């Protein structure tokens, strides 16, 4: 499903925890959009959350909204997907300074075990 604030194309919740996302994800239709989104998100994740969007291009605004969505709902992972099976998974690390670090993670982390 799409996120509550429309920041993400898809979200995954842990069982019995519909309030915050466990995985937040975004799907892009081209390799260029995919790469641009990741670069812009890394830039936005440097903060601050209340940075003005004035003068930002559309792709930069979109990435900044994803950064704010991550801060608000604290997803553990961010999944970026693109054409032809292109995908990158990031573990999200929330610093005390408002900086969010996206650390590449192996796709095996997406495996769910019902324990």
N, C-alpha and C positions, 0 to 999 in steps of 0.2 A: 504494500500500500504506500501511498505518498505520505510524506510527513505532515504533521498538523499545520505547520506554518508554511508549507509548500516549498521549503528550502531544498528538499531532497526528492529525487524521483522514486526512491524506494526506501523503506525502513523495515528492520527486523527487530522484533521484541523477544526477550526471553519469556518462557511460559509464566503466566501470572504477573507480568510486569508491563502493562501497556502504557505506562506513563512516560518512560524514557526509552529511547532507541538503544539497542545493543549494537546494531549495524546501521549506518546511514549510507546511502549509495546514490550515485549519479550515473546516468547513462548518456553518452554522447554519440552522435551519428557519424562523426568523421574522426580520423586520427588526429587531425589538426585541432579540432575542438577538444578532444580528449586531452591532448598534451597542454593546450592553453589553459584548460580548466585546472589541471593539477598545478601548473606554474602559478596561476593567479591565486589558487587556494593557499599554496605555501606562502605567498606574499601576504595575503590577508591575515593568515594565522600569526603574523608577527604583531598584530594589534595596532592600535587599540580598537576595542569593540565599537566604540562610538565614533570612529573616524567618519568624517563626512564622505558621502558618495558623490558629491559634486565634482565634476571633472573626470569621473571614472567612466571607462567604456562599459558597455553592457556586460561583457564577459567578466570584467573586474567586479561590477556590482553583484553579479550572480555568485561569484566566489566569496565575496564578503558576506553575503547573506548565509551562505553555507557555514562559514566560520562562526557567525553569530548563533546559528542553529546548533552547531557542535557545542559551543559554550553553554547554551541554555539547557540542553537536554543530555549532554555528556555521553554521547555514543562511545562505545569502546573501540569500534572499528569504523573506518570509512572505506567504502568500496567504489572504485571508479571503473566503469565498464565502457567499452567502445565496440566498434565493428570487428567482425571476424575473430571473435573470441578474445579480443584485447581486454585485459583486466589487471588492475593493481589493487592490492589490499594494503591498508595502512592501519597500524595500531595507533590510537590517538592518545597522546600524553598531554595532560592539562597542567600547565605550570601555574604557580601562584601569582605570576606577573601578568596574566591574561594572554600569554603566549601559548599557542597550541602547536605541538610538534607532531608531525605525521611521520611515523617510522614504518618503513616498508616491512610487511609481515608475510610469511608464507601462506598460500591459499589453504593449506591444511587446517588453519585455524577456523575456517568456516564450517568445518565438520561438526555436526551436532550429535551429541550423545545424550540420551535420556537417562540421566542418573540422578 
